[in-house]
Amino acid sequence: MTARIWDVATGSELHQLLGHLSQVTSVSFSPDGRWLASSSWDKTIKIWDWAAAREILTLTGHTDGVSTVDFAPSGLMLASGSEDGTIRVWDLETGEEKLLLRGHAREVCCVAFSHDGESLASAGGDGTVKIWDAGTGEEWFSLAAHSRVATSVAFAPEGSLLATAGWDQTIKIWNAITGQLVHSLNGHKAEVTGLAFSPPGGKLLASTAWDRTVRFWDPFTGEEIGQLTEQGIQTRKTVNPRTTPMPMQRPTLPAQVITAATAAVVANVPEATSLPRVPVAPPLPPPPPPIPAREPVVVIEARNGQHEPRSEKVILASAGVDGSIALWDVAAHTRLTTLKGHDRDVFALAFSPEGRFLISGGLDGNVRLCDVASGKDRFTFQGHSGDVTSLAFNRDGRTIASGSWDMSVRLWDIPTGSCKATLTTHRGAVAAVAFSPDGKLLATAGWDKVIKVWELDGMRERFTLRGHEKTVSSLAFSPDGHWLLSGSWDRSAKLWDVNAGSQITVLADHALAVSAVSFLPDGRRAVTASWDKTAKVWDLTTRMVIRVMSGHADSLRGLAVSSEGATLATASFDGTIGLWDLLYSRERVTLAHGGKVHAVAYSPHAVPVSKYEPAESVTAK
């Protein structure tokens, strides 16, 4: 129930801060060093004039214990995270709550502001790390960072690096702007509990763990430099002054140490002892080792008086010319089962937002709804007089859009199985449909070379976008819904402003038709696939290609990006699905579907699956 202030130089206690009614869980100094914030299981945050040992302010609002606090660089705002699963941002001039952020499925373990104060990172018991706009509270993206509780986050004092740590005993370094994984650091033998970059430039990263060690890392190369144990400092990395462009330096360790209940927290007040470090001139890091598969979560369901075990898996679905749909265990790269029902080519696949259902459409003109857990068909929607070429779920999980060669788009209501509306304004086959993230808009496109954007409230056409010279084959909304990306057989992709109805730019680098497009979760990058056998990743800020993925023996017809944005799946007429690491552009694994592949789709997250009927014999390379 106390926080203690210590003088590191003398080892003497300076002050005891008394006021909390339960265990103190976290402390943070203001940037100017004048104030101290403390959090407690008593659900409150206190602001102290620590030099005078005087309480200045008490912040209340959390409904459960507060586990973490951090000052913004301006010193005018404070972020807190709680066991209630929320993050709150406080205005310290008024003492009022400025923002309430919800998104974590479990407790919030750590919060940290970026060095410019524009971003806020949070780590949760659900294993995710989320990046927020510190000014508006908008969630920019979510990282599936750790397979167990994510305990700590820290922004580098300069640049764009973000470090995360968790109970899975790993530390990960990310590009906080793109969400790309840069390094995975392994060395601790128990849960990692804390992280801190050295000031002022973040050339050194320190980590603490329940293995009773402090380890020191070069965050730019991912190398462990040394560790601090009960026996003292052990240096692992030796710098050769003849080959090192900078002299070996000894970055300072903090001079103020605060103990809060059972935790030791280091506050960044420069001075004191040091460790050797490696000067920073990092080459491109090597690819990280394969990420081990998570242990499946077992769910028990009662069925006919018997208990049936079910496990949760991230599923990849693929479909091709033989009318079958393969369901793959993404972590194990193995086929779980093969679904049958369509008698001819399957052109389109889509998972429902919660991952419970998979819809498929094809040459037989039908839309089939499959229960993913059991692999059994639930319903068949009939009404199109031509091939079904494109499908999309709305965010409510109740409405499906289907596009067809009969030049129509149909909206289906899942609970009733009925067709809610039919759109017949296209003058050619409809090849693409997409719902906006907020579920208010529907975009459609096809062989008439135009894109139509519809307001679902009243089914009013908002505008028609023109510019492509050939069939528009694919559509995708950006995560924030402001942009629309279209791919065309004219070998280009175009980026459109959804609000203004205007073209922003053209992405043209493919040698043949663009068959599929998608945004990455950060909204700043996009992926295109083409009949030229390649997939390309684009930086939408510079309009430049930043990754090229080649290796398929035939044209690409579909693509899918995993929910965390780390992996790309490509569907090819060479009969395979390629799984690509988006960080290094290397083909991670090839799955043999068997016959030409039209479409692929990822489940949005791990979903419960039962023991399927045995899959046909297949090979995975």
Secondary structure, 3 states (H helix, E strand, C coil): CEEEEEECCCCEEEEEEECCCCCEEEEEECCCCCEEEEEECCCEEEEEECCCCEEEEEEECCCCCEEEEEECCCCCEEEEEECCCEEEEEECCCCEEEEEEECCCCCEEEEEECCCCCEEEEEECCCCEEEEECCCCCEEEEECCCCCCEEEEEECCCCCEEEEEECCCEEEEEECCCCCEEEEEECCCCCEEEEEECCCCCCCEEEEECCCCEEEEECCCCEEEEEEECCEEEECCCCCCCCCCCCCCCCECCCEEEEECCEEEEECCCCCCECCCCCCCCCCCCCCCCCCCCCCCEEEEEECCEEEEEEEECEEEEEECCCCEEEEECCCCEEEEEECCCCCCEEEEEECCCCCEEEEEECCCCEEEEECCCCEEEEEECCCCCCEEEEEECCCCCEEEEEECCCCEEEEECCCCEEEEEECCCCCCEEEEEECCCCCEEEEEECCCCEEEEECCCCEEEEEECCCCCCEEEEEECCCCCEEEEEECCCEEEEEECCCCEEEEEEECCCCCEEEEEECCCCCEEEEEECCCEEEEEECCCCEEEEEEECCCCCEEEEEECCCCCEEEEEECCCEEEEEECCCCEEEEEEECCCCEEEEEECCCCEEECCCCCCCCCCEC
